[in-house]
Amino acid sequence: MSDSEGDMEANPAGFDIPGTVDISKVDPDPALVEIVRNQLHDVAEEMQASVMNSAYSPLWQEAGDLSCAVVTPSAEIVGQSERVVPIHIATMTSSIRAAIEGTGGHDALEPGDMLLQNDPYSGNNHLPDFVMARPIFVADALLGFAAVRAHWVDIGGSSPTSYSTQTGEIIKEGLRVPPAKLYEAGKLNDGLRSVILANTRDRDERVGDMHAQISGVRRGHDRLLELAEKHGVESLAAAMNTVLSNDERLMRNRISELPDGTYEAVDYLDGDGMTDELIRIQTALRVDGDEISVDFAGSDDQVSGGVNSPIACTRTATYYAVKVTLDPGKPGTTGSYRPISVTAPSGSVVNPEYPAPVVAGNHETATRVHDAVLRAIVEIDPELGFGAGDGSSNVFNYSSLESGALNYTCMGGGMGACPGRDGINAIRSGVGNTGIQMIERVEETYDFVTVEEFSIVADTGGPGRNRGGCTVRRILRFDDPTMVVTTGERAKTQPFGVDGGEDGASAVHRLIHPDGEEETLPSKVTREVAPGARVHFQPAGGGGFGDPTDRPAEGVAEDVRNGYVSLAAAREAYGVVLDEETLEVDREATEDLRE
């Protein structure tokens, strides 16, 4: 059985709903279309700045774990902020559509409403990610929505930060809020607000972040009204619709350049946090003219740990993989996704049925979906693709069992190399795009935490003509009894290289007990550690691209000087011999070795 309900094709037009702005008699000027495209981007950027500048949590202020967008009446993304989280943005379509339908449909929308939900079984991605959307009306006609999705540091459940994969069911993951109106005709729903805040840890921080999210939505609403006044509402709406159509046409043209056929790939998850068994993600990507269909039949059944990927996440990860390989560059819109359809067996790890837990499926499994689709595209042409990245959001959370202070962090790893450049060191890649929290902010905010090391790890980027990005190591000492929650990946597999490039290094995580004894940790952990314990957290590196012996010898020497490659690896992986003191290339010895 496959589920394709909710694919973008089901409602591709931006303004085809009764009660929306009538654009039937408007033919927008091409110059205006490009002006509007950039203005919508700027609106979303301003929304993002509003949220981050007024937020309370380091996760929002520092890491920016949130995404802002302008969407059409049918909930298609037509403008997005620069640093959106990929898994946030395309899932907004299904989340907002479900929120509209769940609160009475378009006819029930009023000026001053604000929709809210976090239900993965109503088109959302996972419980911590709340979406807020405010309808924008001009003279009783619906122009669209201003929307912000943001990751709440805690939403209740069995573990601090609501992030344990060891729950067994979604009920234990946290508070599930089905589609609702936080504001109705401008009036706050105090009961709903109280219920949400009563089920979260660190309530004061949650209140501050909630108000910041509301401020971002309001900012987008006001800026869209200003654009409507400047351009005329019909011209603005028509330009928005044309932006979507142009992106659709661009993607169709790009797909039509590919050879028709079916391309298959398989990748694996480490496990679900409950068992260590590898979990299979299988994909078959079919190119047919100017359309791509992707089928995940053959993927494993849903599991007891929280790595099940809601269908909205599976679709979004697929769209993202196609977009960044076939049409990289400018931020995308939903128009780019219209030629792409996704099917996945109901009850599988990539399309689970209630009450399967999903907290990490939002990014761990979605990232593996992205990697599997990428692998299939590489089968078409290696020059289209790039090496796999660290393959995880690398969640490293902790909460003092004395003070209750808690922090949610995401760590960077290595990005895979592509045909034109090396992979980037120490960065989130794949479907995640949040920043890494500054050491100074962590130690200032959480007095029970000391960061003992934060460094780039040599030889973790996969060797290649273009080298995979190196990962980082962060070692934290906890001075209180602390609950540590990690959600990682690629500890049992390696990020793949492409076109002769070698794999990146696997993730390595360790617990160093107060007495100095070391314990290797799996990639997903929920456990209490004693005062004085240290956690060594090291994500995976990125895969390389191309034959390592084709990398210029001077480039390898520069890598050694920068601490990215060791002397031994320069010789063994790249065939480059360096003087151990000067680190200059011994050209004759290198030529002999490479031959």
N, C-alpha and C positions, 0 to 999 in steps of 0.2 A: 504494500500500500504506500502511495506517495502523496505528499501534501504540497500543493502548489498554490493554495489559497493565499491571497495577499501579495502575490508578485506584483511588481510595478506595472505590468501590462494590464492589470485588472482595471486600472483607472488612470490612463496615461495623461489625460488632458488636465491642465492646471485650472481652467475656469469653465467647467462644463456642468456646474451645479446650480440649480435654481437659487436665486437670491444673491448670486455673486455679481461682480462688476461685468457689465455687458461689453465685450470686446469685439463683437461680430462685425462692426463697421469701422474698425480701426486697423490701419496698416502702418505699424510703427516704423519710423525712420531708422535705418541701420545704425547711424551714429548714436541715436538715442538709446538703442538696445545696448550698445557697449557702455555708454555712460551709466545706464541703469544697472548693468551687471556689476560695475565697479562700485557704484553707490550702495548696492545691497551688501556687497562684501564689507564696505566701510561701516554700514549699520551694524552688521554682525560683530565686527571688530570692536565697535564702541560698546556693544552689549557685553562682550567678553571682558573689556577693561572695567566696566561698571561692576560686574560680579567680583572679579579678582581683587579690585581695589577696596571693596566694602566687605569682603568675606572675613570670617574669623579664623578658620582652620588653615594651617600650613598647606594642607592638601589642595586647597583652592587658591590661596594667596601665592604660594611658591610653585607648586607643581602644576596648577591650572587644570585639574581633573574635571573639566567641564567643556561644553560645546554650545555654541549659539548659532541660531539660524533664522532666516526668513523663509516662510513656507507659503505655498499657495492655498486656496480654499480646499483643494483635494489633498493637501498635506505633502506636496512635492517640495523638496529642498531647492530653492532658487538662489539663495545667498548664504554663505557660511563664513565663519571666522577663520583666520589663517591657521591657528594652532588647534583646530578641532581634534578630538579623539575619533579616529575613523569608525570604531565600533559604536560610538554615540550617534553619529550624524545620520547615516542612512536608516538606522532603526527608528529615527524620529517619525518617518512616514507611517510605519505600522502602529507606532505608539499613539500618535496624534489621531489617526483614523479611528483606532479603537476607543480613544477618549471621547471623540465626537459621537460615535455610535452609542457608547455606553452611557452618555448623559442626555440622550434624546435626539441625537442627529443634528444636522445643520439647522433645522427649523427651530431648535431649542436654544441656539446660541444667541446671546445678547451682548451689547456693548457693556464692558466692565466685567465680563466673565473671565475666569482663569482656570483652565483645565489642568488637572494633576493626576498622575498615576505612576506606579512602578511595577506593575504586574507582568512578569514574563509570559504568563499565559493569556495576556491581552495585548500582544504585540510589543512588549517591552523587552529589554535585554537581561537585566538582573535586578534584584531588589534594591541595592544601594543607589542605583541610578534613577532618580526621579526626573520626569519630564514635566515642565510647566509650559503652557502655551496660552497666549491671550489672543482672541480674535480681534481683527482690525476692521472696523466698519467705517465706511464713508457714505453718508446720506443713505443709511439703511442697507447698503450693499456691502457684502463681505469681500474685502480685498485680499485677506490672507491671515497669517498668524505670525506673531513673534514668539520664538520658542527657545528655551534653555534647558538642556539636560545636564545634570551635575551629579557627581558621585558623593553621596552623603557618607561621612566617616563612620557613622554607626546607624543602624536601623533595627536594633534589637537582636533577638535571636540568641543562640547558645554560646556565642563567643564574642569578646570585645572586638569591635570593628566589623562584626557580622560577616566574617570571612572564612570561617572554618569550612573545609570541604567534607568534614566527617559528620554530617548531620543526618544523612539518610533520606530526608524529605524536605521540601521547600518550607513547610510550616516552621521548622526549626531554624531556618536561615534568617528569619526576621519578619518584620511587619509587612504584609502584602496589602497594598492599597489599590483596589480596582479603580477604573475610571471614575472621576469625581470632579466637582467644581470647588476649588479652594475659595474662589470669589464668585458670587452669582450676582450679576447686574451691579457690580461694584461693592457688594456687601461680603465681608469676610465670613467664611464658614468656621466659626469659633470651635464648634464641636469637632470637626475634622482635624483642625490644627491641634487641638488639645490631645486627641487620640494619638496622632503621629508623635508629638513631642513626648508624651507619656511613655512611649515604647522605645525611646532612644537613650543611649548613654551620653553623658556630658551634655546635658540639655542646653546650657547657656551657649555653647559653641554651635549646637544645632540651630538654635533660634537665630543667631547671627548669620549663619550660612543661608538659612531659609529666606531671611529678609534680603540678603544679597542676591539670591536667585530671583526673587520677585522684582528687585530693582532692575536687573538685566532685562527681564521681560517687558517691564514698563518702558525702559529706554528704547527698546526696539519698536514698541507700539507707537511711541511719540515720533520717532524718526521716520517711520513709514508714513504717518499722516503728513509730515512735512514734505516728503517726496511727492505724495499725492497732490498736495496743494501746489507744489512747484511745477510739476509736469502735467497735471490733470489726471484724475484717477483712471480714466479709460486708457490714456496713453501709457501710464505706468503699468497697469495690468497687462496690456497688450505686449509691452516690452518684456515683462516678466515671463509671459507665455512663450515669447520668441526665444528668449535665452534658453529655455528648456528644449525647444524644438531644434535650435542650432546645435546644442550639445548632443542631442539624440542623433542628428544627421552626421556629426563628426565621428561619433562612435561607430555608427553603422558603416561609414566609409572605411574606417580603420579595420573593422572586422572583415569586411568584404575583400581586403587585401590578403587575408590568410587563406591557406589551402583548406578546402572542406575536408572533414574527417572527424574521427573520434580519438581523443588523446586521453590516456588513463594514467593515474598516479595513486600512490598509497603513502601515507605517513602515519606516525604513531604518537600517542600520548604516553607519558611515563606510567600513569596509573591515575586512580580517582581519589587518592587519599585514604581510601578504605582498604584497598588491595594494591599490590605492586604490579599487577598484570598489565602488559601493554594494551592499549586501546586503539583499534584500527579505524583510520579515516580513509575511505576509498572514494575516489572521484573519477567520473568520466565526463570530459569536456568535449562537447560536439560543436563544431563550426559548420554552419549551414547558411551559405550566402552571407547576409549581413546580420545574422543573429548567432548568439551563443547560448547553448543550453548546458547546464551542469547538473549531473545526477549523482547523488551520494549513496545509491544502492550498494550494498556490500559493506557499509560501515557497521561497526558493532552496535548492539542494542544499548539502550540507555542503562546507566549504571547507578549504584547506590551513593557514590560520592558526588560532590557538587560540581562535576565537570561537564554535565550535559549542556549542550548549546541550544538555546531556543531557536526556532526556525528563523526568527528575525535576525539573530546574530549570524547564523549560517549564511543567509542571503547577503548580509552586509559584508562579511568577510570575502565572499565570492565576488561581489561587485568591486570591492577595493582591490583585490588581486588583479582583476581584469583592467581596472582603471589605471593602476600604477605601471602596468606593463605595456598596455596598448596606447594610453593617452596620458602620460605623466605631464606634470607642469601645473597649469592653473587649477585652482580648487574646482572640484566637480559639482554638478547638480544632479538631481534625479533624472534629468534627461539623458545623462550618460548611461544610466542603468536600464533604460527602457528596452534595449535590444537583448538583455540578459535575463534568462529565466533559470530558476533553481527548483529542483525537486529533491526531497529527502524522505526516506521511509519513516512513517509515523511510529513512534516508540523507539527510535534509534538515538544514539548519543548526539546526533546532529539535528534531531527534531523530536524532543522528548514529550511524553505525555505526563500530565499532572498525576501525582505530586512529586515528580522527579526534582531533586535539588539542582540548581543551575548557577550558583554564585561564580564559579570559576569558568564555566562554559562560555560565559560572556567574553572572555579574552583568551584563556588557555586553549580551549578547544577551537574557538573562532580563529585564533592564530594558526592552529594546525590546519584548519580548513583553508586558510589563506595559503599556507605553505604547500598543501596538496594541489590546490588549483595552480599555484605558481609552477610546481613541478610539471603539471600537465602542459602548461604553456611553453615551458622550456623544451618539451618534446616537439613542439612545432618548430621552434627556432631558438637556440641558446641565446642569441643576441637580443631577444625580447626580454629575457629574464635576468635574474641576479641570484646570488647565493642566499640561502636562508639566514635569517637573523637569529638572535638568541631564543626566539620562539615562545616568549612568556612576558607577562606583565611584571614578573619578579616581585610579587607582593611580599613585603617584609614588615609586618605589623607587630605592635607590642603595647601592652597595657600594664601599668603598675598595679599590683594586687593590694597595695597599701593606700595610695592616693586616688586610684581610679583613672588617672590621666592616661590617655590612649592616643596613639598616632598610627595613621595609615600611610605607608610609603610604597612607592614603586621604584625599583632600581633599573638602571640601564645595563645593557649587555653589549654585545657586538652586533653591528649591522652587516649584512652580507654585501660582498663586492658585486659590482655590475660591470658591463663591458667598458664603461668610460671612466671609472674611478674606483678607488679603494673603498671598502666599507668604513663606516664611521665608528670610532671608538666610543664606548661609554654612553650609549644612547638608547632610548626606547625605540623599538621598531615594530613593524607589523601593524596590527590593528590598534595598538596603543600609541599615545603621543603625549603623555604627561612628562613633566620635568622631574628632575631629581632634587629632593630637598637639600638645602644648604646645611653643612655641618654646624655652622654657627647658630642657625635658627633651631636646629634639632636640640642642641645642648642648652640653648637659652630657654627653650619652652619646656623641655622635659628634663628636670634636674636629676632624675635617676638613670640617665643615659649618658655614656661617654663614648664618642666615636674614636676608637684607637687606631683605625687605619681606613683610608679611602684611597685606593690606588689603581692604576691600570696594570693589568696582568699580562706580562709578555707571553708570546707564543700561543695565545688563545684565539687569535684570528686565523682562519684557514689560509694556508699558503696558496698563492696563485699569481698569475700575471698581475692581477689586481688583488691585493691582500684583503681578507675579511677583517672586519673591525675587531679590536681587542675588547675584552670585557673588563669589568672592574671588580675589585674585592672591597667589601666594607665589613669591618669587624666592630661590633658594638658590645660594650660591657654594661650590664644591668646591675645597679646597686640596690634595687628592691627585688623582692620576689615578683616575677614578671610572667605574664601570659604572652607567649610568642606564637604568632600565627604566620606561617609562610605558605605561599602558593606560587610554585615555580614549575619549570619544565626543562626538558632536554638534559636531565641528569642521567638518563638511561639511553638516550639516542644523541646524535650529533647533528648540528645544523649543516645541511648538505651544501657542497660546492657545486659549481656549474662549469661545464666545458673544460674539464681537466683540473679545475680548482679543487682544492682539498677541503674536507669538512672542518668546521670550527670546533673548538674544544667544548666538551660537555660541561654542564653546570656542576659545581662542587659546593656543598653546604656542610658545615660542621658545628657541633656544640662543644665548647671547651668548658668543662666543669670547673668549679672553684679550686679543686685540688690539682688542676692541670690535665686531667684525663680528657682525651679527645674522643668524640663520638661522631661518626658520619651520619648525617641526616638525610632522609628522603626529600624530594622536592616539595612535598606538601606535609606540613606539620602543624599541629595545634597542641601545645604542651606548656606546662609551667617550668620555669627555670629558677634556680636558687640565686640569692644575692651573690654577686661576684662572678657569675657565669658570663661567658662571652659567646656570641654567635658570629661565625664566619660565613658570610653570604656572598657567593660568587656565581653569577649567572653564566650562561653559555656565551661563546664567541660567535662571530659570523663566518659563514662559508666563503671560500675564495672563488675567484673567477679566472679561468684560463690556466695554462701550464705554468707552474711556479718558475721553471727554468727560463721562461720568456720574460720574467721581470728584470728590468735593468739592474745590473749589479750595484750601481750607485744608489738606486732606490732601496735596495736591501740594506746597504751600508747606512743609509739615513734612518731606516727602521731600527737598526741596532743602536745607533746613537740616541734615538728617541726612547729607547726602552720597550719597543713594540715586538722586537724579534731578538732572540738570544744569539750569541756567536755560534753555538752548536746548531741551532735551527737554520741559521743563515747557510751553514755548510750542508747540513743534511737535507733540508727541505728545498732550498733554492740553488744549491750548488755554487755558493759564493764563499770564497775564502777571504777573510779579513785579517789584517795585522792585529794581534790581540792588544797592543798598546795604543796604536794610532787610530785603529778602526778604519784604516784605508784599505781599498780593494787591492788584493794581490791578483793582478789581471792574468798573469801567466798561469798561476795555480787554478784560478777560476775557470779559465778556458779549458784547461786540461780536465778539471773535474766535470764540467758541463758536457764535454765531449764523451 
